[in-house]
Amino acid sequence: MTSRIPRDSRLRLVRPRPLAAAPRAVNQRRPRRPAPRPPEGTPAPAELARMARTGLAGAVRVARWADSALGPGSDSVTADGKATLSDATAERAAAGLGLDADRIRADWDTARLAGLIEVHGDSARPGWRLRAWDRDDSAVLRGWVALFDAWSLASPEPAEFEPAAVAEVVSAMPQVLSFLQLSAGPVPVEQLLDLLQQRVTELRTERCEVPYEPGADGSPAPAGTPAPPEPGPAADTPLAPLLEWALTALASVGALTYGDGQATLTPLGNWAVWVKLEQICVAAQSPAGHIEQAAEDMLRGCAQLRPNAARAEYRAWLAARPVGSAVTELLAAARGDDALLRGLAFEALRIVGAPAEPEVHAVLDDSALRPYALLWLAEHDGVDPEDAHEVLTREEATWLWVDTAAAVADHGETSMLVRHLEAAVQPTVPLLLDEVRAVGHPRTVQVLVALAAAHPDPALAKAVRRAAFQVHTGG
């Protein structure tokens, strides 16, 4: 009795699945969780994206001018290597677009904060969002949220105020914005000022939880005890002008309207605040408290979530720590033995975006991380995720196939491992086995043994077992 499937079983030539194929495959049979619904009256995503495109039209115009007029190696793009547009380039753009140089500089800064332009030293290049701007509403909304997050950079803070006082107001504004969102209408500025003062007082109290009272019991302070610190100048800074600055800055990015002694969130601002509140709620409700955990534990917890919920966890986890240390921690988790964590770590790094680019470049010499890093960099440079695999060599694609198969074997169902054959770049099973053996992945034997045990074709399973034995014995 022979199998109806030829021994040389042809694999269907299909486009390799994205980097997160293993996590999605592992969770694809989980019951779908209902997505949280935005507040009643929130416009549809397409309408929100239209509003964002309208508000960022000037930034897009400057970014597209830079894309076409400033080729690689152009001089004098920025003045100081810190993304400040040089006078020469500003004048050149003003002449080309028929605008004044000040407008060009403002739109340039907006484009940079929204991720439409990325500046590296003295060179600029278009961000991936610019490539997707006309066809991808989610890219547009992510760009606007990036600008919303950077509202305090969009307008210079008042120079006459202490930096510490400015930092306190920036830290307190999320609570003010949450109150505006819950109010669902105009709120008097006096009421917002009271709330701001309460929140700033709380922040100062949190920094000084134990009052400095040496000798409070009547005894003299021990010798050498330092004198109590003088109240900082920030404590005497009036908050009303700083609140006005904050509201004006938020209005400049389109998050709210401000005038006649009142402030009101725009539809975009209302939606963005709701999204961030939902992210905090997801993190707070996670059974293991992912936001407080180390990267590896957080990723393991996210492996049990559907992709959208996992991305919300990544955002909340990243928001709770400095970007540099978060990227380092994620890459350390990716270097471990669990292939699933490798894929999830780079999914989280996609949320980080441009700040992670130097660290991702640095791991290109690591054979285990190189395929993931190449795909990340390609997508970061604007390559469509469906086509990003084309940046991999045949060997790198084979390594990634084995690594993803290891994740499926460890965390998925056997039927998924069989279907994973469709993602191989090799046209036949014998050719796949030859190249898998040659690539030298440390999990090759385990993957082949698991595939042989799962595959329903006895002839193919026998060939896979033989290949596993040859790899095990060095034959």
Secondary structure, DSSP 8 states (H G I E B T S, - for coil): ---SS-TT-B--------TTHHHHHHHTTS---------TT---HHHHHHHHHHHTHHHHHHHHHHHHHS-TT-S-SBSSSSS-B-HHHHHHHHHHHT--HHHHHHHHHHHHHTTSEEEETTEEEE-HHHHHTTT-HHHHHHHHHHHHHTHHHHS---TTS-HHHHHHHHHHHHHHHHHHHHHTS-EEHHHHHHHHHHHHHHHHHHHT-S---TTTTSS---TT--------GGGGS-HHHHHHHHHHHHHHTTSEEEETTEEEE-HHHHHHHHHHHHHHHHHHHSTT-GGGS-HHHHHHHHTTS-HHHHHHHHHHHHHTS-HHHHHHHHHHHHTSS-HHHHHHHHHHHHHH-GGGHHHHHHTTT-TTTHHHHHHHHHHHTT--TTTGGGGS-HHHHHHHHHHHHHHHHHHS-HHHHHHGGGG-SSSBHHHHHHHHHHHT-TTHHHHHHHHHHH-S-HHHHHHHHHHHHHHHHT-
